[in-house]
Amino acid sequence: MHPKALLEACAELVQQVMLLQHPADSVVSRFFRQHRNLGPRERATLAETAYTVLRHKLRFEALARSGSGARERRLAILGFAGPRTLLQAALNPAEKTWLQECDAVQTADLLPQHRHNLPQWLAEALQAQVGEQFDALAASLLAAAPLDLRVNTLNAKREAVIKELAAEGIAAEATPYSPWGLRVQEKPALTRLDAFQQGRIEVQDEGSQLLALLLDAKRGEMVVDFCAGAGGKTLAIGAQMRNTGRLYAFDVSAHRLEALKPRLARSGLSNVHPAALAHERDERVKRLAGKIDRVLVDAPCSGLGTLRRNPDLKWRQNAQSVAELTAKQTAILDSAARLVKSGGRLVYATCSMLPEENERIAEAFQQAHPDFVALDAGDTLAQLKVDNAASLCAGGATGTQYVRLWPHTHQVDGFFAAVWQRK
Ligand SMILES: C[S@@+](CC[C@H](N)C(=O)[O-])C[C@H]1O[C@@H](n2cnc3c(N)ncnc32)[C@H](O)[C@@H]1O
């Protein structure tokens, strides 16, 4: 594709994602379906340009007040993620001069909001939590996430997969906390690999792996993954159970559960039973009440812990949408807790960094359910032999009551988890 056409296509995609009407990943997928002639490199440049503009929206919008031409073209120039020579070949002389001026602006001279690129309400909420680490957190949220894989321990060993990937020219190293994790710095095409097709690896953030680990599901148990979605954690839990017992994958979205099916087929798991619920108080939940050994509630949340992957969320969520989610989270946790049998374990998790969706939900649940005893997440992870378990936790009297993962300190998405045992 000619550089000029590629930049035009970038501007068109930027215009579409910046409407913020739909999740950016679905806008990008739709754009690719409508432009089937695009090659893999062009697709990578287009997607990364759109994501760069979403990440740096406030700074780029401020810079784009100067310059000429359509606003989305100026934004696409600032966020262009392909080779610089290619960009230069697409620019007219006035644009080249303007870009030079933009490049010369020093980060230190920027207003705080143009450095952190967060909406005011979210910047304040994060600052209140991490204090002087705010700049480091904000910077980490502007970077793309590394690619984490989970090794399927049912049919592979981590060391063997590292060697297998190396033979394909892919450098992977063991993740520091999850015993199943690998981190890959590049973004190789995984789906063509035998290791992927034969279910030895799945894409999963190390933080997500730790939440599945926290459930500590055992052979032969009855387990429910209440908000299973496309089953990222279900697959990890099923392998943890060594493909024995019964693992229900519940979700209200039959569409998401459908995406679990090919992943299940690759994984070799036969202990997983997906089931679509009408709502969290579905008949099926009533029937299983008090019978389940372990229940994971990976609740629908703002997703703000995943800003490295989903930068559009900071512009699509707001205080009002978070308040609506907290009502849903409370209702789901209440209903899912009924499943847990005496002596069983309950884990509540989110990929949010906001206390309203995390500590506040866990505290309110505890108040309303004295028959559930809080377990210390730091102790629980240490018993599971996770290195530096305490450093992954925060809160409570011991400072390790909840799992609290942060992109700037743990190089994973922002996650929260609370653990209880039913009396
Ligand atoms: C954070 S996502 C789950 C991600 C998934 N556990 C994984 O690891 O890939 C939350 C899920 O909760 C589901 N959900 C929303 N409302 C629900 C409800 N009332 N009961 C059960 N699941 C619900 C959503 O459809 C969504 O798939």
The ligand as a Tripos MOL2 file, in Angstrom:
@<TRIPOS>MOLECULE
LIG
   27    29     1     0     0
SMALL
NO_CHARGES

@<TRIPOS>ATOM
      1 C1        -14.4000   -9.9950   33.4820 C.3       1 LIG1
      2 S1        -15.4150  -10.8060   32.3640 S.3       1 LIG1
      3 C2        -14.9460  -12.4870   32.5170 C.3       1 LIG1
      4 C3        -13.6090  -12.8550   31.9280 C.3       1 LIG1
      5 C4        -13.2900  -14.3220   32.0320 C.3       1 LIG1
      6 N1        -13.4770  -14.8240   33.3830 N.3       1 LIG1
      7 C5        -11.8760  -14.6320   31.5950 C.2       1 LIG1
      8 O1        -11.0250  -14.9450   32.4200 O.co2     1 LIG1
      9 O2        -11.6400  -14.5720   30.3690 O.co2     1 LIG1
     10 C6        -16.9620  -10.7470   33.1640 C.3       1 LIG1
     11 C7        -18.0440  -11.6270   32.5720 C.3       1 LIG1
     12 O3        -19.1900  -11.5400   33.4010 O.3       1 LIG1
     13 C8        -20.3040  -11.7990   32.5950 C.3       1 LIG1
     14 N2        -21.5110  -11.3860   33.3070 N.ar      1 LIG1
     15 C9        -22.1230  -10.1820   33.3150 C.ar      1 LIG1
     16 N3        -23.2150  -10.2100   34.1050 N.ar      1 LIG1
     17 C10       -23.2980  -11.4640   34.6180 C.ar      1 LIG1
     18 C11       -24.2190  -12.1090   35.4980 C.ar      1 LIG1
     19 N4        -25.2580  -11.4620   35.9870 N.pl3     1 LIG1
     20 N5        -24.0040  -13.4030   35.8110 N.ar      1 LIG1
     21 C12       -22.9340  -14.0750   35.2890 C.ar      1 LIG1
     22 N6        -22.0210  -13.5080   34.4490 N.ar      1 LIG1
     23 C13       -22.2050  -12.2200   34.1240 C.ar      1 LIG1
     24 C14       -20.0070  -11.0340   31.3210 C.3       1 LIG1
     25 O4        -20.7560  -11.5510   30.2330 O.3       1 LIG1
     26 C15       -18.5040  -11.2740   31.1770 C.3       1 LIG1
     27 O5        -18.2400  -12.3400   30.3040 O.3       1 LIG1
@<TRIPOS>BOND
     1     1     2 1
     2     2     3 1
     3     2    10 1
     4     3     4 1
     5     4     5 1
     6     5     6 1
     7     5     7 1
     8     7     8 2
     9     7     9 1
    10    10    11 1
    11    11    12 1
    12    11    26 1
    13    12    13 1
    14    13    14 1
    15    13    24 1
    16    14    15 ar
    17    14    23 ar
    18    15    16 ar
    19    16    17 ar
    20    17    18 ar
    21    17    23 ar
    22    18    19 1
    23    18    20 ar
    24    20    21 ar
    25    21    22 ar
    26    22    23 ar
    27    24    25 1
    28    24    26 1
    29    26    27 1
@<TRIPOS>SUBSTRUCTURE
     1 LIG1         1 GROUP 0 **** ****
